[in-house]
């Protein structure tokens, strides 16, 4: 699958007569060109910097990028915040919310539904007075979306006791009546501060506060039918965003865009420890299949926040306004511009780098990793790999090996021969995986290999991706790897006593690699995955470089070559790993580590100090 990215650029929207700072407001887009000859962004209510609820309207005239305030109507909703809003045609619908009543020292919640006619800027009340008619209970922090059949869908929120709600209601604009949605099967946990949006025949809901943040994505189908509706939790491809609440959402074209929110970092015991406000942009792409997309922030943007709004205007423009960072109520506005980019995809391992590496001299000093006590099943696998490599080397007449140095002792010659066979046995795995699935399409050696990999016919000079760049850092300078080594030694009681000389980087690297090569997936912390993937690439790159140096480029394109390197996950970022893939990565890593150890002992490795291979 082609890895694509969306580039996000922010630009401050500093216009005169901007509305007062606020959070918990609503902001919707109204196409009023038929009436006023303009498109509008309509903001209503919220809480200002003095913690007072507002009942005003602030309107951005999009074509002139100028704010104005319509004349206040005689009748309209009371001041409120954390209400929900949606648009049908040129009418804005607002439901619920709350206001703090000083005299009673409590929050008063609403369950009324109001309609703003933007042709006249007049309000009318649609529901809330009928004592016996079914309707949602008073609530705030709920979500409201317009359905395609002249109906509004209300989901979740929190009631007067601050209990999260899991109900759903539909308001029919023709009959002016509420009806509760009947749901069959499982439903999402009760929540508030979620993001709800309609996509053709279904409604999607992401994140929210379920007495704690989450990043669940749910789909609701069947609201338009006569039978019960059904919720389905979705698991999508791509980099899943962190859990959050109070985030903003807007749909433009085939993208659904989320911005900011509040996330929580939990301790290992599952108790909430710290909260963090977000300033990121998250994109759900539904152009081919629904999937998360990576986002590259190309410019500084707004400060982290929650309870703000993000609104899609005409022409695909997005405007962020207001919110809070927990200390300050914000009143800044920002334009967000999104560009779909497909960056040049670097090779799984850059061929140009490897060809250069094959002609470079090995470092004068080799950092040998100690032999790894592999489990019994991996020892059998290793022995089978060595036997296959030795058979291949015997069949080839030893053409790829270097003659022993003049004057070398018999023991040294034996070590060199053992190192060569170990190198052959060590370099087994990934190329076979690639060669079996991709047929040759070009005649030349390197072009044929590139064809099997599905890469362009001409070698790319593109730089490494961020993950590959991390693998190019020397292990002695990889802070994450060194910290992991220190942690592993501390757990095993191997740290030097106070006053003793500190451990060298080589010892920390060895400890980290031994731990990664022998641990199980359940022992890994989330923060260990980037360290694991960087060193996985580092050791694999070294193995590929040794293959090129010893056998030449022809070894890579030879379909009968027994020298192959683990590397199925070279193109996967740490955040993209699925849970079920982690044990397979660890199994590959154990083979790579043992390969590195054998190559180093045999005199063929300079694994340290250069990113896993000669520069």
SELUMMAR-276011 format. One line per 5 residues: their letters; for each residue x, y, z of C-alpha. Coordinates in steps of 0.1 Angstrom, whole numbers, plus 5000, padded with zeros to 4 digits. Layout:
A) X:Y:Z; ...
This chain:
XXXXX) 5000:5000:5000; 5014:5034:4991; 5022:5055:5021; 5007:5089:5017; 5006:5120:5040
XXXXX) 4986:5151:5044; 5005:5183:5049; 4988:5208:5073; 4996:5245:5072; 4982:5270:5098
XXXXX) 4977:5307:5093; 4965:5331:5119; 4932:5348:5110; 4936:5382:5127; 4905:5402:5116
XXXXX) 4890:5433:5131; 4857:5431:5151; 4865:5394:5160; 4841:5380:5187; 4851:5377:5223
XXXXX) 4872:5348:5235; 4851:5318:5244; 4849:5280:5248; 4820:5256:5247; 4804:5276:5219
XXXXX) 4789:5263:5186; 4802:5273:5151; 4785:5262:5119; 4788:5269:5082; 4758:5284:5063
XXXXX) 4757:5288:5026; 4735:5319:5023; 4745:5331:4988; 4709:5327:4977; 4698:5352:5003
XXXXX) 4727:5374:5013; 4751:5367:4985; 4777:5353:5010; 4788:5323:5030; 4786:5326:5068
XXXXX) 4803:5311:5098; 4778:5315:5126; 4790:5313:5162; 4766:5312:5191; 4770:5312:5229
XXXXX) 4798:5297:5250; 4817:5308:5281; 4838:5340:5280; 4870:5347:5298; 4851:5359:5329
XXXXX) 4833:5325:5331; 4800:5340:5320; 4777:5322:5296; 4769:5341:5264; 4737:5345:5243
XXXXX) 4752:5365:5214; 4757:5357:5177; 4790:5364:5159; 4790:5359:5121; 4820:5358:5098
XXXXX) 4812:5369:5063; 4835:5345:5045; 4841:5362:5012; 4851:5395:5028; 4866:5378:5059
XXXXX) 4849:5403:5082; 4830:5397:5114; 4797:5413:5122; 4770:5409:5149; 4733:5406:5137
XXXXX) 4708:5428:5156; 4697:5409:5187; 4663:5393:5182; 4635:5399:5207; 4631:5362:5213
XXXXX) 4659:5337:5215; 4676:5310:5236; 4689:5319:5270; 4727:5323:5275; 4744:5289:5275
XXXXX) 4775:5269:5268; 4783:5233:5258; 4752:5231:5237; 4750:5212:5204; 4743:5226:5169
XXXXX) 4736:5215:5133; 4726:5231:5100; 4699:5222:5075; 4698:5246:5045; 4700:5281:5059
XXXXX) 4687:5273:5093; 4708:5267:5124; 4694:5243:5151; 4707:5245:5187; 4699:5220:5215
XXXXX) 4706:5219:5252; 4737:5232:5270; 4740:5247:5305; 4743:5280:5324; 4756:5286:5359
XXXXX) 4729:5302:5381; 4746:5323:5407; 4716:5327:5429; 4712:5290:5432; 4749:5281:5431
XXXXX) 4743:5254:5406; 4743:5246:5369; 4710:5246:5351; 4708:5224:5320; 4685:5228:5290
XXXXX) 4666:5203:5267; 4651:5229:5244; 4656:5230:5206; 4658:5264:5189; 4660:5273:5152
XXXXX) 4678:5304:5138; 4666:5315:5104; 4697:5332:5089; 4675:5349:5062; 4660:5371:5090
XXXXX) 4683:5364:5120; 4653:5355:5141; 4649:5326:5165; 4620:5302:5170; 4616:5276:5197
XXXXX) 4607:5241:5183; 4606:5219:5214; 4609:5220:5252; 4575:5232:5264; 4554:5200:5259
XXXXX) 4552:5183:5293; 4541:5149:5281; 4558:5147:5247; 4588:5123:5246; 4621:5142:5244
XXXXX) 4657:5139:5256; 4664:5148:5292; 4683:5181:5299; 4719:5177:5291; 4751:5194:5280
XXXXX) 4782:5183:5260; 4760:5163:5237; 4765:5160:5199; 4740:5169:5171; 4742:5162:5134
XXXXX) 4718:5167:5105; 4706:5136:5086; 4698:5136:5050; 4660:5132:5055; 4651:5164:5073
XXXXX) 4659:5150:5107; 4684:5157:5134; 4703:5131:5154; 4713:5137:5190; 4738:5114:5208
XXXXX) 4751:5112:5243; 4761:5141:5267; 4759:5144:5305; 4729:5149:5326; 4723:5171:5357
XXXXX) 4742:5145:5379; 4771:5146:5354; 4763:5110:5344; 4774:5102:5309; 4746:5092:5286
XXXXX) 4744:5066:5259; 4710:5073:5244; 4703:5086:5209; 4673:5107:5197; 4659:5118:5163
XXXXX) 4640:5151:5158; 4617:5152:5128; 4617:5187:5114; 4584:5182:5096; 4564:5170:5126
XXXXX) 4585:5188:5152; 4586:5157:5174; 4613:5137:5192; 4617:5100:5190; 4643:5078:5208
XXXXX) 4664:5056:5186; 4660:5019:5192; 4694:5002:5191; 4700:4964:5186; 4731:4948:5199
XXXXX) 4761:4964:5215; 4764:5001:5219; 4792:5024:5228; 4800:5033:5264; 4781:5063:5276
XXXXX) 4800:5095:5268; 4801:5132:5264; 4825:5156:5246; 4827:5133:5216; 4829:5141:5179
XXXXX) 4799:5131:5158; 4796:5134:5120; 4773:5121:5092; 4787:5103:5062; 4761:5093:5036
XXXXX) 4742:5063:5050; 4759:5062:5084; 4770:5083:5113; 4805:5080:5128; 4815:5089:5164
XXXXX) 4851:5093:5175; 4866:5096:5210; 4849:5113:5240; 4848:5113:5278; 4836:5079:5292
XXXXX) 4848:5088:5327; 4882:5089:5310; 4893:5096:5274; 4892:5070:5246; 4899:5068:5209
XXXXX) 4871:5044:5199; 4856:5049:5165; 4819:5037:5162; 4796:5036:5132; 4758:5039:5135
XXXXX) 4736:5025:5107; 4699:5021:5103; 4687:5054:5118; 4668:5061:5086; 4650:5028:5085
XXXXX) 4620:5014:5104; 4639:4987:5122; 4664:4991:5151; 4697:5009:5144; 4730:4992:5151
XXXXX) 4763:5005:5164; 4796:4988:5152; 4830:4996:5165; 4856:5001:5137; 4893:4991:5136
XXXXX) 4910:5010:5108; 4943:5009:5090; 4968:5038:5095; 4982:5056:5125; 4954:5056:5151
XXXXX) 4952:5089:5170; 4956:5092:5208; 4925:5091:5230; 4909:5125:5235; 4878:5144:5245
XXXXX) 4867:5180:5237; 4882:5178:5202; 4867:5196:5172; 4856:5179:5139; 4849:5191:5104
XXXXX) 4843:5172:5071; 4857:5184:5039; 4857:5164:5007; 4867:5128:5014; 4884:5138:5047
XXXXX) 4871:5141:5082; 4894:5163:5102; 4899:5164:5139; 4918:5190:5159; 4931:5191:5194
XXXXX) 4913:5180:5225; 4924:5167:5259; 4942:5134:5264; 4953:5116:5295; 4985:5097:5304
XXXXX) 4977:5067:5326; 4999:5049:5350; 5007:5012:5347; 4980:5005:5373; 4954:5022:5351
XXXXX) 4948:5052:5372; 4948:5087:5356; 4980:5105:5362; 4984:5135:5340; 4963:5154:5314
XXXXX) 4977:5169:5282; 4961:5194:5258; 4966:5186:5221; 4974:5207:5191; 4975:5180:5165
XXXXX) 4955:5174:5133; 4940:5139:5127; 4925:5129:5094; 4901:5101:5086; 4903:5094:5049
XXXXX) 4873:5078:5031; 4884:5082:4995; 4892:5045:4988; 4885:5028:5021; 4881:5044:5055
XXXXX) 4915:5047:5071; 4936:5070:5092; 4961:5092:5074; 4994:5106:5086; 4997:5143:5090
XXXXX) 5028:5165:5085; 5026:5198:5104; 5043:5222:5079; 5040:5254:5100; 5035:5265:5136
XXXXX) 4999:5264:5146; 4975:5272:5174; 4983:5264:5210; 4970:5231:5225; 4934:5233:5235
XXXXX) 4900:5217:5239; 4863:5228:5237; 4870:5248:5205; 4854:5245:5171; 4867:5236:5136
XXXXX) 4844:5245:5108; 4846:5235:5071; 4838:5265:5048; 4834:5267:5010; 4863:5257:4989
XXXXX) 4877:5232:5015; 4888:5259:5039; 4888:5252:5076; 4886:5277:5104; 4895:5270:5141
XXXXX) 4882:5293:5168; 4884:5297:5206; 4887:5270:5232; 4906:5267:5264; 4940:5254:5275
XXXXX) 4928:5248:5311; 4941:5282:5323; 4929:5307:5297; 4898:5311:5275; 4911:5316:5240
XXXXX) 4897:5339:5213; 4922:5333:5184; 4912:5321:5150; 4933:5301:5126; 4929:5290:5090
XXXXX) 4939:5254:5083; 4950:5244:5048; 4954:5207:5039; 4974:5194:5010; 4974:5158:4999
XXXXX) 5010:5147:4992; 5026:5115:4982; 5063:5118:4992; 5090:5099:4973; 5090:5065:4990
XXXXX) 5125:5055:5001; 5135:5019:4994; 5130:4995:5022; 5167:4998:5025; 5182:5025:5002
XXXXX) 5200:5006:4974; 5223:5036:4968; 5233:5035:5005; 5240:4998:5003; 5260:4998:4971
XXXXX) 5281:5026:4986; 5284:5006:5018; 5296:4975:5000; 5327:4992:4988; 5335:5010:5021
XXXXX) 5361:4996:5045; 5350:4980:5077; 5356:5000:5108; 5390:4991:5124; 5372:4982:5157
XXXXX) 5343:4959:5160; 5319:4959:5189; 5311:4922:5193; 5278:4914:5209; 5280:4883:5231
XXXXX) 5264:4851:5220; 5227:4849:5228; 5213:4820:5247; 5184:4814:5223; 5154:4793:5233
XXXXX) 5154:4757:5221; 5131:4763:5192; 5152:4792:5179; 5184:4771:5184; 5169:4745:5161
XXXXX) 5159:4772:5136; 5194:4787:5138; 5211:4753:5133; 5189:4746:5102; 5198:4780:5088
XXXXX) 5235:4774:5093; 5233:4740:5076; 5214:4754:5046; 5240:4782:5043; 5269:4758:5045
XXXXX) 5254:4736:5018; 5249:4766:4996; 5285:4778:5002; 5298:4743:4994; 5278:4741:4962
XXXXX) 5291:4775:4951; 5327:4765:4958; 5332:4791:4984; 5333:4818:4957; 5320:4846:4979
XXXXX) 5344:4842:5008; 5377:4860:5013; 5409:4840:5015; 5426:4838:5049; 5451:4865:5056
XXXXX) 5487:4856:5049; 5504:4844:5081; 5471:4838:5099; 5472:4809:5124; 5451:4778:5119
XXXXX) 5428:4789:5147; 5423:4823:5130; 5415:4806:5097; 5390:4784:5114; 5374:4815:5130
XXXXX) 5372:4832:5096; 5356:4802:5080; 5332:4798:5109; 5324:4835:5107; 5317:4832:5070
XXXXX) 5293:4803:5075; 5277:4821:5104; 5273:4852:5082; 5256:4830:5056; 5233:4815:5082
XXXXX) 5227:4848:5098; 5214:4865:5066; 5182:4845:5062; 5146:4858:5061; 5133:4889:5044
XXXXX) 5145:4889:5008; 5129:4854:5003; 5097:4869:5016; 5099:4897:4991; 5111:4876:4962
XXXXX) 5083:4850:4965; 5056:4876:4963; 5070:4899:4935; 5081:4886:4901; 5111:4901:4882
XXXXX) 5102:4927:4856; 5135:4942:4845; 5166:4927:4831; 5195:4943:4849; 5205:4931:4884
XXXXX) 5195:4960:4905; 5165:4969:4884; 5152:4934:4887; 5155:4936:4924; 5137:4969:4925
XXXXX) 5110:4954:4903; 5104:4926:4928; 5102:4952:4956; 5076:4972:4936; 5099:5002:4935
XXXXX) 5107:5026:4907; 5130:5012:4880; 5156:5039:4887; 5173:5041:4921; 5159:5069:4943
XXXXX) 5182:5094:4960; 5155:5103:4984; 5165:5106:5021; 5154:5081:5047; 5121:5085:5064
XXXXX) 5120:5096:5100; 5120:5060:5112; 5149:5050:5090; 5168:5081:5100; 5164:5070:5136
XXXXX) 5180:5036:5126; 5209:5055:5110; 5219:5069:5144; 5248:5051:5160; 5237:5028:5188
XXXXX) 5262:5046:5211; 5242:5078:5205; 5207:5063:5206; 5194:5077:5239; 5164:5054:5239
XXXXX) 5185:5022:5234; 5209:5033:5262; 5181:5040:5286; 5165:5007:5278; 5199:4990:5286
XXXXX) 5201:5008:5319; 5166:4997:5327; 5173:4961:5318; 5204:4961:5340; 5186:4977:5369
XXXXX) 5159:4951:5367; 5185:4923:5367; 5205:4939:5395; 5235:4945:5372; 5241:4982:5378
XXXXX) 5274:4991:5394; 5273:5001:5431; 5275:5038:5441; 5310:5052:5436; 5320:5026:5410
XXXXX) 5329:5037:5374; 5298:5041:5352; 5289:5016:5326; 5302:5022:5291; 5278:5027:5262
XXXXX) 5288:4993:5247; 5276:4975:5279; 5243:4994:5278; 5238:4986:5242; 5245:4949:5248
XXXXX) 5221:4948:5277; 5193:4965:5258; 5198:4941:5228; 5199:4910:5250; 5167:4921:5267
XXXXX) 5149:4929:5234; 5160:4896:5219; 5147:4875:5248; 5117:4894:5261; 5081:4886:5252
XXXXX) 5056:4911:5237; 5038:4914:5271; 5070:4928:5287; 5073:4957:5262; 5062:4992:5272
XXXXX) 5046:5013:5245; 5076:5036:5246; 5099:5006:5238; 5084:5001:5203; 5103:5030:5186
XXXXX) 5135:5017:5202; 5129:4982:5190; 5120:4993:5154; 5151:5016:5152; 5175:4988:5162
XXXXX) 5156:4963:5141; 5164:4984:5111; 5199:4991:5123; 5208:4954:5125; 5190:4945:5093
XXXXX) 5208:4973:5074; 5241:4960:5086; 5232:4924:5074; 5222:4937:5040; 5255:4957:5037
XXXXX) 5275:4926:5047; 5257:4906:5020; 5265:4931:4993; 5301:4934:5004; 5307:4896:5005
XXXXX) 5287:4885:4975; 5282:4917:4954; 5249:4932:4941; 5242:4900:4921; 5234:4882:4953
XXXXX) 5204:4904:4959; 5187:4896:4926; 5196:4859:4924; 5163:4840:4931; 5183:4809:4941
XXXXX) 5205:4828:4966; 5206:4813:5000; 5217:4845:5016; 5186:4864:5027; 5180:4889:5055
XXXXX) 5152:4893:5080; 5134:4925:5073; 5096:4920:5068; 5089:4950:5090; 5115:4975:5077
XXXXX) 5087:4996:5061; 5065:4997:5092; 5066:5026:5117; 5064:5018:5154; 5030:5035:5158
XXXXX) 5016:5014:5128; 5025:4980:5143; 4994:4959:5151; 4994:4941:5184; 4996:4907:5167
XXXXX) 5027:4917:5148; 5048:4925:5178; 5058:4889:5186; 5068:4884:5150; 5090:4915:5151
XXXXX) 5106:4902:5183; 5112:4868:5167; 5129:4885:5137; 5149:4907:5161; 5162:4877:5179
XXXXX) 5176:4863:5147; 5191:4896:5137; 5207:4899:5171; 5222:4864:5169; 5234:4872:5134
XXXXX) 5251:4904:5146; 5268:4884:5174; 5281:4857:5151; 5293:4882:5124; 5311:4903:5151
XXXXX) 5328:4872:5165; 5338:4861:5131; 5355:4894:5122; 5328:4905:5097; 5310:4931:5118
XXXXX) 5315:4966:5127; 5280:4969:5140; 5286:4997:5164; 5292:5033:5158; 5278:5038:5123
XXXXX) 5241:5031:5123; 5244:4994:5118; 5267:4995:5088; 5296:5014:5072; 5286:5049:5064
